[in-house]
Amino acid sequence: MPEFQPLHQARSLSADNSGVSFFASQVVSLLADRSVKSVVEPHEQLIAGLITASLSGTKAAFSGLLTEVKRARISLAALSDVYIPIAARRMGQSWLDDELSWIDVTIGVGRLQSLLREIGTAWVADQAGDTGHGTVMLIVPEREQHTLGPMVATGQLRRYGVSVCLRIAPSFNELRSLMAARHFDGVMISVATKEKLESAAKTIQFLKTIMSSPTPIVVGGAVMSKVEDPASCTGADFSSNDIGAALEVMGLKFDAFCVLKRA
């Protein structure tokens, strides 16, 4: 079993990101045919390895992580939906506990985001020839410090066969152009903090004024654990972190086989 450095030994400001691309290319082919299994108890060794590798960024660190992934026998969906978010939260907590610097956490989480982007190419509905599964615009408000949560949601949507138009801090002019040029079955807005609700409400109000036909708007994100009903605060039609529930509100029926195929 490989040994991983403890957090206090893993600090690095290196710009080396070679390990991310290496790991992504290896893990996609390794886990592509692995069946979906519910993660009852995440493997702590794998979480520790993911944190260490993301802080270092080197190919050597990610090689050790790949060994642990093989041993744990997890699915690609579990890596994206469970392990990467846990690793990001642990790094954030380590900053709060004064065990990691803000720069360390920013670099580490940035590498996790890069990893999500690279392994997510296996699920891009836009390039897979899928039809009939719908198109959703996912909006991330301006000045969000991290976009890892929305990227996890993007991966989940694409595994459902949904085409995703991800926009980070779009202007009203950009939104107007997008809504005029494309058809969306729904709009999702990821909100992390209560302070962003006012901005989200303004965006929702604007979207409703320019829609040629009623389009469901769903609010989700970390704010769900801080506010009882974000939908009522913002004017959204629904609020949830459950991707399946959000798609139902939009009238989209997903193909279960498609989800399994992409996991």
Secondary structure, DSSP 8 states (H G I E B T S, - for coil): ------GGG--------HHHHHHHHHHHHHHTT------SS--HHHHHHHHHHHHH--HHHHHHHHHHHHHHT--HHHIIIIIHHHHHHHHHHHHHTTSS-HHHHHHHHHHHHHHHHHHGGGG-GGGTT--SS-EEEEEE-TT-S--HHHHHHHHHHHHTT-EEEEEES--HHHHHHHHHHS--SEEEEE--SGGGHHHHHHHHHHHHHH-SS---EEEESGGGGT-S-HHHHHT-SEE-S-HHHHHHHTT----HHHHHHH-
